[in-house]
Amino acid sequence: MVLIPKSIDVNISTGSKLLGHKIMKILHLLVVLIFVSGLLTAQENGDVFDSRDIFGGPAIKYSYSDYIGAYSGGNIGWLVNDTYSVGFSGYGLISGITLRDDDKYLNFDYGGLELGWLIASDMTIHFYFNGLIGFGSASLHKKYRRDCYRSNLLYVLEPSANLILNVTEYFRVGLGTSYRYVSGLDLDGIGDDYFNNVSTILSFQFGRL
């Protein structure tokens, strides 16, 4: 269950702001390049938007650090020229992280734009490289209470590599790994390292991917 904080305390350092500006510049450039490529290809085929090129599905992530965190979420996107993809994805901790003092726990949700690149997608087994660029919200909660007493907005960058199995023409199963990088987390001495970690991904995709 995603808990909605009553108030958000945004605390972003100068370094985080610089990182955010760089991410936004890269984001704009990649979006323009992918859409131009897709539109040119679609124009040649006489169809700009084709509903058959839409894909999406649920996914589960397990992150490894000082704790093992399970995330649930998923994505939805548009396949361009059977090679590139652009869409959105979002994930959230299935259960909060209990802190050492045992009277509070930490929750985390994030999402954003997802850009991808497929290699030999017509083969039974192929590779899919993608990256998420977006924002997240980390929040502290008193144990046994639903309300949040502190929250923090942060930047998120998460590249990943996946091995995709074509089960049927419109159903895929993926197994991959990612590294999540966050910037701007500062909650009662809790820093970015809590969520800067490697994840294992199990995904299920419906549509053309």
WOWOFEN-V302832 format. One record per backbone hydrogen bond with DSSP energy under -0.5 kcal/mol. CO is the residue of the C=O (numbers start at 1). NH is the residue of the N-H. Records with the same first field share a line. If there is no record, write none. Layout:
BEGIN
CO: NH + NH
END
This chain:
BEGIN
1: 3
3: 5
8: 10
9: 11
13: 17
14: 18
15: 19
16: 20
17: 21
18: 22
19: 23
20: 24
21: 25
22: 26
23: 27
24: 28
25: 29
26: 30
27: 31
28: 32
29: 33
30: 34
31: 35
32: 36
33: 37
34: 38
35: 39
36: 40
37: 41
38: 42
39: 43
40: 44
41: 45
42: 46 + 47
43: 46
48: 50
49: 51
50: 53
51: 54
52: 208
53: 79
54: 208
55: 77
56: 206
57: 75
58: 204
59: 73
60: 202
61: 71
62: 200
63: 69
64: 198
67: 65 + 69
69: 63 + 71
70: 94 + 95
71: 61
72: 92
73: 59
74: 90
75: 57
76: 88
77: 55
78: 86
79: 81
80: 83 + 84
83: 118
84: 80
85: 116
86: 78
87: 114
88: 76
89: 112
90: 74
91: 110
92: 72
96: 98
97: 106
99: 102
103: 143
104: 99
105: 141
106: 97
107: 139
108: 93
109: 137
110: 91
111: 135
112: 89
113: 133
114: 87
115: 131
116: 85
117: 129
119: 127
120: 123
124: 166
126: 164
127: 119
128: 162
129: 117
130: 160
131: 115
132: 158
133: 113
134: 156
135: 111
136: 154
137: 109
138: 152
139: 107
140: 149 + 150
141: 105
142: 145
147: 142
150: 140
151: 9
152: 138
154: 136
155: 183
156: 134
157: 181
158: 132
159: 179
160: 130
161: 177
162: 128 + 164
163: 175
164: 126 + 166
165: 167 + 173
168: 171
170: 207
171: 167 + 168
172: 205
173: 165
174: 203
175: 163
176: 201
177: 161
178: 199
179: 159 + 181
180: 197
181: 157
183: 155
187: 190
189: 191
190: 187
191: 194
192: 195 + 196
195: 197
197: 180
198: 64
199: 178
200: 62
201: 176
202: 60
203: 174
205: 172
206: 56
207: 209
END
